[in-house]
Amino acid sequence: MAQQRNTNEEFDIVTAECRALFVDKLKDYGAAWRILRPQSLTDQIFIKASRIRTLETADAMVDEGIKSELIGIVNYAIIGMIQLELGYADKEDMTAQQATEAYDRKMEETKALMKAKNHDYGEAWRGMRPESYTDLILMKLNRTKQIEDNDGKTIVSEGIDANYKDMLNYAVFGLIRILEQDNEK
């Protein structure tokens, strides 16, 4: 049996893999994603979450599993937060270093939120079924789309950035569960 880690360590392990893929894709494509509007990023996350839900209920026809889709949700959520902060561009306008620094900043903000909520909720996510993470991500996506359709205005609700952070954290919880399963083998 593998040594049990705490949530902060597990968060760092799984997000390091997400970051590594982000950095590698920067080497391949640069920050081409800078042209994407937040709504397009919300739709990209929707595609990933919808595929996870399909994989949870049916056999896959493409040999890519839930883990790669969760990593995609993490990275698209980070990109979404960057785009909300900077606005979208008409062309690539960031170096790989600038993009990585922005990624790291947004990941730290999101980890701080996870730590605060995890403290307040007493690690309740560990008692949840992984399929619930998918459903919660999809619910957050529907909320985000509604906020986007309202030009980002809310009356009492958190904004788009907060929803991206929550989606990212649910995806991380799913990745941690996969990590734990792999460690038990």
C-alpha positions, -999 to +999 in steps of 0.1 A: +000+000+000+013+034-010+020+061+017-010+083+021-004+119+010-022+150+021-044+169-003-019+198-007+008+173-018-016+154-041-028+187-056+009+196-064+016+162-079-014+162-103-011+198-113+026+194-120+015+170-147-010+195-161+016+222-161+041+200-179+016+194-207+008+231-208+045+240-211+051+213-238+021+226-258+036+261-255+067+247-272+046+233-300+021+261-305+031+291-285+003+310-268-020+307-298-048+303-273-046+341-267-071+346-295-098+326-277-126+345-260-137+332-226-169+318-241-148+296-264-128+283-235-161+276-216-172+255-246-138+237-247-143+227-210-179+217-219-166+193-246-141+178-221-167+174-193-193+160-217-168+134-230-160+124-194-197+119-187-199+097-218-169+077-208-185+072-173-216+057-189-204+040-221-175+024-237-149+046-254-143+045-291-112+067-290-083+055-269-080+085-246-093+082-210-108+103-184-074+115-171-065+133-203-099+150-203-095+161-167-060+175-175-076+194-204-102+209-180-075+221-157-055+237-184-085+253-202-097+267-169-063+283-162-063+297-198-099+310-192-088+328-160-058+344-179-081+355-207-106+370-182-078+390-166-060+401-198-087+400-224-083+381-256-059+392-283-061+393-321-028+374-323-004+356-301+011+383-278+028+364-250+061+346-247+062+311-234+077+325-202+050+351-197+023+324-204+039+300-179+042+328-152+005+336-157-004+299-155+016+296-122-001+326-107-036+314-116-028+279-103-016+294-070-048+314-066-068+283-073-049+262-049-054+288-022-091+286-028-090+248-027-072+249+007-097+273+022-127+254+010-111+221+019-106+234+054-142+246+057-157+215+042-135+190+059-123+172+028-159+162+019-148+157-017-131+125-006-165+110+002-180+119-031-183+097-061-160+107-090-190+109-113-203+138-090-172+158-099-182+155-136-218+166-128-206+195-107-183+207-135-212+205-160-234+224-136-207+251-132-204+252-170-241+259-173-239+286-147-209+301-165-227+301-199-256+319-182-233+345-168-216+349-201-250+353-218-257+380-192-225+399-203-207+387-171-233+404-148-245+387-117-268+398-089-257+376-060-236+349-076-199+345-080-185+354-114-169+334-142-135+334-126-148+317-095-166+291-116-134+284-136-116+279-103-143+255-090-142+235-122-104+233-120-106+220-084-132+194-092-110+182-121-080+181-097-100+160-072-108+136-101-071+134-110-062+128-073-086+099-072-070+084-104-036+089-087-047+071-056-061+042-077-029+040-096-009+039-063-031+011-050-022-012-080 
